[in-house]
């Protein structure tokens, strides 16, 4: 067996995943990087079965690709609905009884369902963000009884960081599932 045949298969990025323009203005740059990372997570989940997407990394962790997508649905909701727009719809997967409900999957959980919820939250995030300027402070609070207010710029920066961190997890999960790698 040659070294080439032992190397994991490299997965090339999809054509619709673009880095932001190198000379974009600040808002376009922030939005571009956020979209890039959203698309990266979707790409890491492409061409896998529901069972593969529910596969946890290593015990005792419940972390899976589908769990990451569900997690990011609640994160999108938290920052762009609750904190930015002041629209507290409650959580999708998290609860007081199960704060890690996004990661606790059953056989009934499907990619189709998780993906649809995630995309709906992303679309709401885009719509809500379009109503604000980068320096505008959100209308809501992250925690009850807190006086902290977050600017749209801070939220974009935090969301880029959140996706980038979890995309690192997604890289490892995908490689464990079928050996595919790629940046």
N, C-alpha and C positions, 0 to 999 in steps of 0.2 A: 504494500500500500504506500503510495507516495504522500509527501507532505501536503500536496495540493488536494488530494482526495480526502484528507483528514480535516481540512479546514472547513469551518462552517460556511454555509452558503451566505453570500452577501445579498441583501435585499435592497434594490435600488428604489429611491424615493419616487413617489408618484408625480406625474407631470403637474398636478394642481397644488403642489406644496412648494411655495416660493419663499425665499428670504426677502425681507423688505429691501426696497431700493436703498442703495448705499448713501444717497443724498436726500432721502425723504425728510420732510419736516418732522418735528417732534411727535405730533399726534399720529401722523401716518406711520411713523417708525414704531411707536408703541402698539398701535393697532395691528400693524404688519407682523411684529414678533409674536403677539398673542395669537393671531390667526395661524401663523407658522407652527406654533406649539400645539394648538388645537388639532391641526391637520396631522401633526406627527403622531399624536396619541391615536387618532383614527387609523392611521397607516399601520401602526404596530398591532392593531386588532384585525386587519384585513385578512381574508382568506382562512380564517380559523372557524372551527365548529363552536357551538355553544359550550360543549363540554370542555374544549380546550380553553376557551375564554373564561370559564369558571375555575380552571385549574389553579389552585393556590401554589405560591412559590415554594416554600419549605416550611414544615411544621416548626413552631406552632403558629406561624403567620397565616392569616386568612387572605393575604394580598393576592389578587388575581387581576388580569387585564379587564374583565368585566367589572370587577369591584372598583378599579381605578376610574373607569368611565362613570360609574354610578357616583363615586366620590366627587368627581369633578362636576357632575350635575348639581349636587348640593352646594359645592363651592361657588359655582357660577351664580346660583340662586342667592346664596348668602351675600355676596359682594355686589352684584348688579341689581338685584331686586331689593333686598332688605337694607343694605347699607347705603347704596347710591340713591335708589328711588324711594326709599321709605315704605316699601311694599312688603310687609312681612306675611308671606303666604304659608309660612311653616315649612318644615323640611319635607323632602321627598322620601328619603330613606332613613335619615337619622331620627332618633327619638330619645327621650329621657331614659326609657327602659333599655334601649339598644343604641348607644351613641356611635357604634360601629356598624349600624345596620346596612350601610352602603357596601360593606365588605362581606356581610353574611348572606351568601347566595344559596339558593335551593335549585333543584332540578327545574322548577317552574320559571326561573329567571332566564330570559332569552336576550340574545344580542339585539334582535329587532326591537324589543321593548326598551332596553337600556339605551340604545343608540337614539331612538326617537325622543325619549325624554331629554337626553343630553343635547341633542340638536335644538329642541324647543327652548331649552334654557339658554343656549348660546344665542339664538335669535332674539330672545327677550333681552339678553345682555346687550346685544348690538343696538337694539331699539332704545333701551334706557340710556345707554352711554351717548347716543347721538343727541340727546336732549341737554347734555352738559358740556361745559368747557373744561379743559384740563385742570384749571385752578378751582373750579366749583367744588364746594363741599357737599357730600352726600346728605340726603334728607333724613336718613335713618341712622340707627346706632347698631354696632356689632353686638354689644352686650346691654342687657337691661340696666338701667340706673347709671350708665356711663355717659360722660359728656364728650367722649372722643368723637371727632368727625374726621372723615377721610376724604381727600380730594380724589377726583377721577384719575389724576396722574398717579397717585399712590396706589389706587386700586389696580390700574393697568400694570404698574411695575410689580405689584404683589402677585397678580395673576400670571404674569410671565414667569416669575420665580416658581410659583406653585406648579405650573405645567412642566417647566424644565426639570424640576426635582422628580416629579412623578414620571416624566418621560424616561428618566434614567432607570427608574424601577421597571417601566414597560420594556426597555431594552433587554434587561436581564430576564424578565418573565418570558418574552418572546423567544429569546435564544434558548431558554430551558425547554420550551414547548417543541420547537422544530428546528433549532439551530440557526434560524435566520437572524442576521445582524444588519446593521446599517445605521447611518447617523440621522 
